[in-house]
Amino acid sequence: MHAVNFSDVQSAASRIEGIIARTPVVNSTEIDKLAGRTVYMKCENLQHIGAFKFRGATNAIQLMGQEAENGICTHSSGNHGQAVALAAKQRGVPSYIVMPENAPRIKVEGVASHGAEVILCEPNLAARISTAKSVLDRTGAVFIHPFDNPNVIAGQGTAAKEMIEECGGLDAILCPIGGGGLMSGTSISTKAMLPNARIFGTEPVGADDAARSLEAGSFFPQTGPNTICDGLLTSMGELTWPIIRDHVEKIVRVPDEEVLEAMTLIHNIFGMVVEPSGAISLAAVLREDFKSLRGIETIGIILCGGNVDPEKLPF
């Protein structure tokens, strides 16, 4: 029994409707030719705060009662922090966001722009956790985990739900895996709405803990990640790993240079900026090892975010 089911996603969709943006799904004949298939892309880079994370944060904070009045705290490399900051602002409560000192500047500025208090820490999970604990002790705020929270996972699952509603039958869906909140929510929606669709994750070669875990059938934590995909540096959680283990067929590993090529391709065709973590699934469907898979004619992918420092753009 998993922590989240499709009825939770459906409830989340109703709860956050009118607060989150229903982002567009785009397609390109040029990309279809390169992939050898029809590829639909859900543009969560155009979501409020520039990433899918606003869905889960909004659902979780909307479900809170009086306990939210002292504020909301989280730790984040960027997008979840921005999402919590804006969702808390809309709820009218303070927010406290612990971020690694090497987080992209655009993401730190985004968090601060929504009135959150930003607390920087050393760039490792232990420092994030200890710093967040000190903030909770100081403020009495409530902690919202970036991905290992049932209400967050349910909210993230609404992106795939919308894409499937718009595209109809898809043979496969791909999305990136960091902590696994989006992948878990996507898996739950896909299995309920398209039981025969194949579900794939995508990961950087230099941060492939989920791929190693799935291949071994047991959890491997992330250690020493080395990738430009700053949103995919964390380990999966206690709630997300079982969902991924049970629903994801395969996780495609992608080198950073191919991620940069996918970012450039999206910009050249659509004029959109997508961050590395957002472009990795497109890079995956263009890899020969994925193109060799049979029985897949239509694919849905989630461009999960668009927050990247301008000087790090490859175009």
For each residue, the residues with C-beta under 8 A, 3 or more apart:
1:
2: 5 188 239 242 243 246
3: 150 153 239 243
4: 8 9 150 153 154 157 184 185 188 239 243
5: 2 8 9 188
6: 9 10 157 188 189 191 192 193
7: 10 11
8: 4 5 11 12 150 151 153 154 157 188
9: 4 5 6 12 13 154 157 158 161 185 188 189 192
10: 6 7 13 14 161
11: 7 8 14 15 154
12: 8 9 15 16 55 59 151 154 155 157 158
13: 9 10 16 17 158 161 162
14: 10 11 17
15: 11 12 58 59 62 63
16: 12 13 19 20 55 58 59 62 155 158
17: 13 14 20
18:
19: 16 58 62 90
20: 16 17 47 48 54 55 58 158
21: 46 47 48
22: 162
23: 42 43 44 46 47 159 162
24: 43 46
25: 40 41 42 43 163 166 167 300
26: 40 41 43 270
27: 31 32 38 39 40 41
28: 31 32 39 269 270
29: 32 33
30: 33 34 269
31: 27 28 34 35 39 41 265 269 282
32: 27 28 29 35 36 37 38 39
33: 29 30 36
34: 30 31 265 286
35: 31 32 39 285 286 291 299
36: 32 33 291
37: 32 285 291 296 297 298 299
38: 27 32 297 298 299
39: 27 28 31 32 35 282 285 299 301
40: 25 26 27 163 166 167 170 298 299 300 301
41: 25 26 27 31 266 282 300 301 302 303
42: 23 25 159 160 162 163 300 301 302 303
43: 23 24 25 26 46 47 272 303
44: 23 47 51 52 159 278 302 303 304 305
45: 50 51 272 273 274 275 278 303 304 305 306
46: 21 23 24 43 50 272 306
47: 20 21 23 43 44 50 51 52 54 55
48: 20 21 54 86
49: 53 54 79 82 83 86 110 114 307
50: 45 46 47 79 82 110 305 306 307
51: 44 45 47 54 79 82 83 231 275 278 304 305 306 307
52: 44 47 55 56 79 156 159 182 302 304 305
53: 49 56 57 79 80 82 83 146 156 305
54: 20 47 48 49 51 57 58 82 83 86 87
55: 12 16 20 47 52 58 59 83 155 156 158 159
56: 52 53 59 60 80 83 147 149 151 152 153 154 155 156 181 185
57: 53 54 60 61 80 83 84 86 87 144 152 155
58: 15 16 19 20 54 55 61 62 83 87 90 155
59: 12 15 16 55 56 62 63 151 152 154 155 158
60: 56 57 63 64 87 144 149 151 152 155
61: 57 58 64 68 72 84 87 88 91 93 144
62: 15 16 19 58 59 87 91
63: 15 59 60 151
64: 60 61 67 68 72 91 142
65: 68
66: 69
67: 64 70 142
68: 61 64 65 71 72 88 91 93 142
69: 66 93
70: 67 93 94 139 140 141 142
71: 68 88 93 94 95 96 139 140 141 142
72: 61 64 68 84 87 88 93 94 95 96 141 142 143 144
73: 95 96 97 98 132 135 136 139 141 142 143 144
74: 80 81 84 95 96 97 98 132 143 144 145 146
75: 81 97 98 99 121 128 129 131 132 146
76: 79 80 81 82 84 97 98 99 111 146
77: 80 81 99 100 103 107 230 231 233 234
78: 81 82 99 103 104 106 107 108 110 111 230 231 307
79: 49 50 51 52 53 76 82 83 107 231 305 307
80: 53 56 57 74 76 77 83 84 146 147
81: 74 75 76 77 78 84 85 97 99 107 110 111 116 118
82: 49 50 51 53 54 76 78 79 85 86 107 110 111 114 307
83: 49 51 53 54 55 56 57 58 79 80 86 87
84: 57 61 72 74 76 80 81 87 88 95 97 116 144
85: 81 82 88 89 95 97 110 111 114 115 116
86: 48 49 54 57 82 83 89 90 114
87: 54 57 58 60 61 62 72 83 84 90 91
88: 61 68 71 72 84 85 91 93 94 95 114 116
89: 85 86 92 95 114 115 116
90: 19 58 86 87
91: 61 62 64 68 87 88
92: 89
93: 61 68 69 70 71 72 88
94: 70 71 72 88 115 116 117 139 141
95: 71 72 73 74 84 85 88 89 114 115 116 117 141
96: 71 72 73 74 116 117 119 135 139 141
97: 73 74 75 76 81 84 85 111 116 117 118 119
98: 73 74 75 76 119 120 121 128 131 132 135
99: 75 76 77 78 81 103 107 108 111 118 119 120 121
100: 77 103 120 121 122 123 124 127 128
101: 120 121 122 123
102: 123
103: 77 78 99 100 107 108 120 123 230
104: 78 107 108 230 307 308 309 312
105: 108 109 309
106: 78 109 110 307 308 309 310
107: 77 78 79 81 82 99 103 104 110 111 307
108: 78 99 103 104 105 111 112 118 120
109: 105 106 112 113
110: 49 50 78 81 82 85 106 107 113 114 307
111: 76 78 81 82 85 97 99 107 108 114 116 118
112: 108 109 115 116 118
113: 109 110
114: 49 82 85 86 88 89 95 110 111
115: 85 89 94 95 112
116: 81 84 85 88 89 94 95 96 97 111 112
117: 94 95 96 97
118: 81 97 99 108 111 112
119: 96 97 98 99 131 135
120: 98 99 100 101 103 108
121: 75 98 99 100 101 127 128 130 131
122: 100 101 127
123: 100 101 102 103 127
124: 100 127 128
125: 128 129 234 235
126: 129 130
127: 100 121 122 123 124 130 131
128: 75 98 100 121 124 125 131 132
129: 75 125 126 132 133
130: 121 126 127 133 134
131: 75 98 119 121 127 128 134 135
132: 73 74 75 98 128 129 135 136 143
133: 129 130 136 137
134: 130 131 137 138
135: 73 96 98 119 131 132 138 139 141
136: 73 132 133 139 140 141 143
137: 133 134
138: 134 135
139: 70 71 73 94 96 135 136
140: 70 71 136
141: 70 71 72 73 94 95 96 135 136
142: 64 67 68 70 71 72 73
143: 72 73 74 132 136
144: 57 60 61 72 73 74 84 149 152
145: 74 148 149 152 237
146: 53 74 75 76 80 152 179 181 234
147: 56 80 152 153 156 178 179 180 181 182 184 234 237 240
148: 145 152 179 181 237 238 239 240
149: 56 60 144 145 152 153 181 239
150: 3 4 8 153 154 239
151: 8 12 56 59 60 63 154 155
152: 56 57 59 60 144 145 146 147 148 149 155 156 181
153: 3 4 8 56 147 149 150 156 157 181 184 185 188 239 240 243
154: 4 8 9 11 12 56 59 150 151 157 158 185 188
155: 12 16 55 56 57 58 59 60 151 152 158 185
156: 52 53 55 56 147 152 153 159 181 182 184 185 186
157: 4 6 8 9 12 153 154 160 161 184 185 186 188 189
158: 9 12 13 16 20 55 59 154 155 161 162 185 189
159: 23 42 44 52 55 156 162 163 182 185 186 302
160: 42 157 163 164 173 175 185 186 189 190 300 302
161: 9 10 13 157 158 164 165 189 193
162: 13 22 23 42 158 159 165 166
163: 25 40 42 159 160 166 167 170 173 300 302
164: 160 161 167 168 170 173 189 190 193 194 300
165: 161 162 193
166: 25 40 162 163
167: 25 40 163 164 170 298 300
168: 164
169: 194 298
170: 40 163 164 167 173 194 197 298 299 300
171: 197 198 295 296 297 298 299
172: 197 198 199 200 296 298 299 300
173: 160 163 164 170 186 190 194 197 198 199 200 299 300 301 302
174: 199 200 201 202 252 281 284 285 299 300 301 302
175: 160 182 183 186 201 202 281 301 302 304
176: 182 183 201 202 203 229 231 232 277 278 280 281 302 304
177: 180 182 183 201 202 203 210 232 236 244 251
178: 147 229 231 232 233 234 277
179: 146 147 148 234 235 236 237 240
180: 147 177 183 184 210 236 237 240 241 243 244
181: 56 146 147 148 149 152 153 156 184 185 237 240
182: 52 147 156 159 175 176 177 185 186 302 304
183: 175 176 177 180 186 187 201 210 240 243 244 248
184: 4 147 153 156 157 180 181 187 188 239 240 243 244
185: 4 9 56 153 154 155 156 157 158 159 160 181 182 188 189
186: 156 157 159 160 173 175 182 183 189 190 199 302
187: 183 184 190 191 199 243 244 247 248
188: 2 4 5 6 8 9 153 154 157 184 185 191 192 243 247
189: 6 9 157 158 160 161 164 185 186 192 193
190: 160 164 173 186 187 193 194 197 199 247
191: 6 187 188 194 195 199 247
192: 6 9 188 189 195
193: 6 161 164 165 189 190
194: 164 169 170 173 190 191 197
195: 191 192
196:
197: 170 171 172 173 190 194
198: 171 172 173 249 295 296
199: 172 173 174 186 187 190 191 247 248 249
200: 172 173 174 248 249 250 251 252 284 290
201: 174 175 176 177 183 210 211 214 244 248 250 251 252
202: 174 175 176 177 251 252 254 280 281 283 284
203: 176 177 207 208 209 210 211 232 251 252 253 254 280
204: 207 208 225 227 228 229 232 253 254 255 256 259 280
205: 208 227 253 254 255 256
206: 225 226 227 256
207: 203 204 222 225 226 227 229 232 233
208: 203 204 205 211 212 251 253
209: 203 212 213 220 221 222 223 225 235 236
210: 177 180 183 201 203 213 214 236 244 251
211: 201 203 208 214 215 251 252 253
212: 208 209 215 216 220
213: 209 210 216 217 218 219 220 236 241 244 245
214: 201 210 211 217 244 245 248 250 251
215: 211 212
216: 212 213 220
217: 213 214 245
218: 213
219: 213 236 241
220: 209 212 213 216
221: 209 235
222: 207 209 225 233 234 235
223: 209
224:
225: 204 206 207 209 222 232 233
226: 206 207
227: 204 205 206 207 230 232 233 256 276
228: 204 256 259 260 276 312
229: 176 178 204 207 232 233 256 259 276 277 280
230: 77 78 103 104 227 233 275 276 277
231: 51 77 78 79 176 178 275 276 277 278 304 305
232: 176 177 178 203 204 207 225 227 229 277 280
233: 77 178 207 222 225 227 229 230
234: 77 125 146 147 178 179 222
235: 125 179 209 221 222
236: 177 179 180 209 210 213 219 240 241 244
237: 145 147 148 179 180 181 240 241
238: 148 241 242
239: 2 3 4 148 149 150 153 184 242 243
240: 147 148 153 179 180 181 183 184 236 237 243 244
241: 180 213 219 236 237 238 244 245
242: 2 238 239 245 246
243: 2 3 4 153 180 183 184 187 188 239 240 246 247
244: 177 180 183 184 187 201 210 213 214 236 240 241 247 248
245: 213 214 217 241 242 248
246: 2 242 243
247: 187 188 190 191 199 243 244
248: 183 187 199 200 201 214 244 245 251
249: 198 199 200
250: 200 201 214
251: 177 200 201 202 203 208 210 211 214 248
252: 174 200 201 202 203 211 284 287 289 290
253: 203 204 205 208 211
254: 202 203 204 205 258 259 280 283 284 287
255: 204 205 258 259
256: 204 205 206 227 228 229 259 260 276
257: 260 261
258: 254 255 261 262 283 286 287
259: 204 228 229 254 255 256 262 263 276 279 280 283
260: 228 256 257 263 264 276 314
261: 257 258 264 265 283 314
262: 258 259 265 266 274 279 280 282 283 286
263: 259 260 266 267 273 274 275 276 279 313 314 315
264: 260 261 267 268 314 315
265: 31 34 261 262 268 269 282
266: 41 262 263 269 270 272 274 279 282 303
267: 263 264 270 271 272 273 274 313 315
268: 264 265 315
269: 28 30 31 265 266
270: 26 28 266 267
271: 267
272: 43 45 46 266 267 303 306
273: 45 263 267 306 308 313
274: 45 262 263 266 267 278 279 303 305 306 308
275: 45 51 230 231 263 278 279 305 306 307 308
276: 227 228 229 230 231 256 259 260 263 279 280 308
277: 176 178 229 230 231 232 280 304 305
278: 44 45 51 176 231 274 275 281 303 304 305 306
279: 259 262 263 266 274 275 276 282 283 303
280: 176 202 203 204 229 232 254 259 262 276 277 283 284
281: 174 175 176 202 278 284 285 301 302 303 304
282: 31 39 41 262 265 266 279 285 286 301 303
283: 202 254 258 259 261 262 279 280 286 287
284: 174 200 202 252 254 280 281 287 290 301
285: 35 37 39 174 281 282 290 291 299 301
286: 34 35 258 262 282 283 290 291
287: 252 254 258 283 284 290 291
288: 291 292
289: 252 292
290: 200 252 284 285 286 287 293
291: 35 36 37 285 286 287 288
292: 288 289
293: 290 296
294:
295: 171 198
296: 37 171 172 198 293 299
297: 37 38 171
298: 37 38 40 167 169 170 171 172
299: 35 37 38 39 40 170 171 172 173 174 285 296
300: 25 40 41 42 160 163 164 167 170 172 173 174
301: 39 40 41 42 173 174 175 281 282 284 285
302: 41 42 44 52 159 160 163 173 174 175 176 182 186 281
303: 41 42 43 44 45 266 272 274 278 279 281 282 306
304: 44 45 51 52 175 176 182 231 277 278 281
305: 44 45 50 51 52 53 79 231 274 275 277 278
306: 45 46 50 51 272 273 274 275 278 303
307: 49 50 51 78 79 82 104 106 107 110 275
308: 104 106 273 274 275 276 312 313
309: 104 105 106 312 313
310: 106 313
311:
312: 104 228 308 309
313: 263 267 273 308 309 310
314: 260 261 263 264
315: 263 264 267 268
